[in-house]
C-alpha cells in the first residue's frame, strides 16, 4: 500500500513538473488567513488534502490525538462574507458531538462574535436562504461522512487577511467528555497553489 501511494505521489509530482515547465500551470502565492495555535504538545496544525480532492488550494487541519478538524476561513471582502468551515474527522470509533452556537470569534478590535452555524450545503451560502432556516443551537452527533461539515457565519464585515483574529472552539465533545480545543489564531500567511 505504501509503495502504491509513493508511486502515485512520484507520478503526480512528475506531471506537475511537466505542466509547470510547459507553462500550462503556474503556482502562485495567495495571501490568506492561516490558522495557527500556541505551543501545544497535544495539538498541531497540518496542511493536507480536502475530502473532495487533493488539488489546490491546500487545506489546514487542527490535529489532535483522537480528532482532526478541517479549518477553512472565508473572510472575503469582495463578497462581504465572513464564515469559517469546520469539518470533524475522528480517528477511530469515537463519538463526536459539536454545538456550533458555542463557537465565538474575537476580532482585532476585541469585539466578540457568536457563530451562526449550519450544516454545509451549497444553498447555505445564500444569505436569503440562511434567513429562512434557523441556525443550529444544540449539540449535533457527527456521523461520517454526512454530518461532519459545518459552516459558521458571523454577523460582521470580514476581517482583512492582513489582520489577526481568534476563534474559540467550544462545544466539542468526544465520547461524552468536553474536549479542550486550543484557541485558533488566524494570521496573514502565504499559501501556494
ABEGO torsion letter per residue (X at the ends): XAAAAAAAAAAAAAAAAAAAAAGABBBBBBBBBBBBBBBBAABBBBBBBBAABABOBBBBBBBBAABBBBBBBBBBAAAGBBBBBBBBBBBEBBBBBBBAAABBBBBAAGBBBBBBBBBBBAAAABAAAAAABBBBABBBBBBOAAAABBBBBBBBBBBBAABBBBBBBBGBBBGGBBBBBBBBBBBBBBBBX
